[in-house]
Amino acid sequence: MGEKNKMVYIYTLESETSTQELPVDEEDVLTNADGELDCPLDRVLRKNHLEIKDLFRMGVSTVSLDELNCSQRRRVHSISFKHLTYVS
């Protein structure tokens, strides 16, 4: 019965031409020292066979952690990649 209200989290990768969603495992969601929900992006990328450099190669402009509950979606936090560069 409690499964109906279970929160599901995803990372949303947005570029000018596409949007891609990466699933977040429940055990990867944590509460940081400020009491805010967080999830290590690098861990989710690894589980999806991606690296940070792949986000730049894909032209990702924004990465967002989203919370899904039934038909509602709430943005937990967002990172803009628009003015970032990747140096290997």
ZIRADA-V709986 format. One record per residue. N is the residue number from 0. RES is the residue in one letter. OMEGA is omega in degrees with one decimal (NA if undefined). Layout:
BEGIN
n,res,omega
N,RES,OMEGA
N,RES,OMEGA
END
This chain:
BEGIN
n,res,omega
0,M,180.0
1,G,-178.7
2,E,-178.3
3,K,-176.4
4,N,-179.4
5,K,179.3
6,M,175.2
7,V,-178.3
8,Y,176.0
9,I,167.7
10,Y,178.1
11,T,178.9
12,L,-177.8
13,E,172.4
14,S,179.9
15,E,-173.6
16,T,-176.4
17,S,173.8
18,T,-179.9
19,Q,179.0
20,E,177.2
21,L,179.7
22,P,177.3
23,V,177.2
24,D,-177.4
25,E,-177.9
26,E,179.2
27,D,179.4
28,V,-178.2
29,L,174.4
30,T,-176.9
31,N,-176.7
32,A,178.5
33,D,-179.3
34,G,-179.2
35,E,175.7
36,L,179.3
37,D,177.8
38,C,-179.2
39,P,-179.3
40,L,-177.4
41,D,178.5
42,R,179.4
43,V,177.5
44,L,179.7
45,R,-179.6
46,K,178.3
47,N,176.6
48,H,178.4
49,L,174.0
50,E,178.8
51,I,-178.4
52,K,178.1
53,D,178.4
54,L,177.9
55,F,178.5
56,R,-179.4
57,M,-179.2
58,G,-179.7
59,V,179.5
60,S,-179.3
61,T,174.2
62,V,-176.4
63,S,170.7
64,L,-177.2
65,D,177.1
66,E,179.4
67,L,178.5
68,N,-174.8
69,C,-179.0
70,S,-178.2
71,Q,178.8
72,R,179.3
73,R,178.1
74,R,-179.8
75,V,173.2
76,H,-174.4
77,S,178.4
78,I,177.3
79,S,177.4
80,F,-172.3
81,K,-175.7
82,H,178.5
83,L,174.0
84,T,178.3
85,Y,177.6
86,V,-178.7
87,S,NA
END
